């Protein structure tokens, strides 16, 4: 596992991270690629997340963090503060701090996305 240090970069890979199912998620695998507790960075957490067909992220609020979801493949119906968004590959969904949000996979393709949380939780 790479550790950030003064002015040194590093590379981390999905193969080097054990996937987990985050709280309030169903049919989900997440690989935390960048996290302060592991890597020593400060500004954000970055994860690769896959949600399988029929899966979802249940309603949640992050009071002090923004989240950005960059969709690589698959489609998702996202709900943010009472507004619905149909999000497809090559799109980014922004969720401001304090916003109630959730999402469900649309169709039979696995949703694959990069999730950035800043500041990290």
Secondary structure in CASP SS format (residue, H / E / C, confidence):
PFRMAT SS
TARGET T0000
AUTHOR 0000-0000-0000
METHOD secondary structure of the structure
MODEL  1
X C 1.00
X C 1.00
X C 1.00
X C 1.00
X E 1.00
X C 1.00
X C 1.00
X E 1.00
X C 1.00
X C 1.00
X C 1.00
X C 1.00
X C 1.00
X H 1.00
X H 1.00
X H 1.00
X C 1.00
X C 1.00
X C 1.00
X E 1.00
X C 1.00
X C 1.00
X C 1.00
X C 1.00
X E 1.00
X E 1.00
X E 1.00
X E 1.00
X E 1.00
X E 1.00
X E 1.00
X E 1.00
X E 1.00
X E 1.00
X C 1.00
X H 1.00
X H 1.00
X H 1.00
X H 1.00
X C 1.00
X C 1.00
X C 1.00
X C 1.00
X C 1.00
X E 1.00
X E 1.00
X E 1.00
X E 1.00
X E 1.00
X E 1.00
X E 1.00
X E 1.00
X E 1.00
X E 1.00
X E 1.00
X E 1.00
X E 1.00
X E 1.00
X E 1.00
X E 1.00
X C 1.00
X C 1.00
X C 1.00
X C 1.00
X C 1.00
X E 1.00
X E 1.00
X E 1.00
X E 1.00
X E 1.00
X E 1.00
X E 1.00
X E 1.00
X C 1.00
X E 1.00
X E 1.00
X E 1.00
X E 1.00
X E 1.00
X E 1.00
X C 1.00
X C 1.00
X E 1.00
X E 1.00
X E 1.00
X E 1.00
X E 1.00
X C 1.00
X C 1.00
X C 1.00
X C 1.00
X E 1.00
X E 1.00
X E 1.00
X E 1.00
X C 1.00
X C 1.00
X C 1.00
X C 1.00
X C 1.00
X E 1.00
X E 1.00
X E 1.00
X E 1.00
X E 1.00
X E 1.00
X C 1.00
X C 1.00
X C 1.00
X C 1.00
X E 1.00
X E 1.00
X E 1.00
X E 1.00
X E 1.00
X E 1.00
X E 1.00
X E 1.00
X C 1.00
X C 1.00
X C 1.00
END
